[in-house]
Amino acid sequence: MGTKESLHTLVDALTDEEADQLLEFALMDLGPTEPLSEDDIASIRRGLEDARLGRTLTTEELLDRLSKR
């Protein structure tokens, strides 16, 4: 599983509040770093939309799926 796929899986498991906090953190200015690409921002937005629509996994479901790979 690639990095972006792993992030999608993790974002899908977040509550709306957790997703909001993660996005806020991701957009923070942490010093000299590369800005998020349009693809990165679109990916975050897709993850937030998935969470809003309830397309999420519990931690147990996530761990179960990951253990089967």
N, C-alpha and C positions, 0 to 999 in steps of 0.2 A: 504494500500500500504506500503510495507516495505521500509527501508532506501535505499537499492540498487535500487529498482524500482523507487523510487522518484528521485534518482540521475540520473538514465538513462533518465527519463522524462526531467529533467532539462538540461542535456547535449544535448539531442536531439534538444532542443530549442536554443542552442548556435550557433552563427556564427563560422566560422573556426577560426577567430582571437580570439574570446572569449574563444573557446575551447583550443586554444594554451596557452592563458594566465592562464586559470584554471589549465591545466596540469602543467605548469611551477610552479604555486603556490603550487599545491599538492605535487610536488617533492622537494620543498624547504626544507632546514633543519631548522625546527622551534624549535630545541632543542631536548631534550630526548623524542622521541616518537617511537612507533613501526614502523618499515619499512612497506611499502606497500607490500601486499602479491602478489603472481603471479596472483591470481584471480582479485585483485584490479587493477593491471596494465592492465590485459587483458580487464577488464571492461572499463577502461578509453580509451584504444585503440579502442574498439568497438564503443564507443561513438564518438570518433574523426572520425572514418571511416564513421559512420552514418552521421555526420555533413558534411564531405567531399563529400558524395554522395547526399547531399540534403535531407536526411531523417530527417527533422527537423519540428518543429512546431513554429508558431508565439506565442508570449506571449498570445494573445487573444485566439488562439486555445487551448493552454495549460490550461488556466484558465477555458475555456468552458468545456473541458474534465474533469478537476478536480472537477468542480461544479456539474457534473452529477454523481459523485460516491457516 
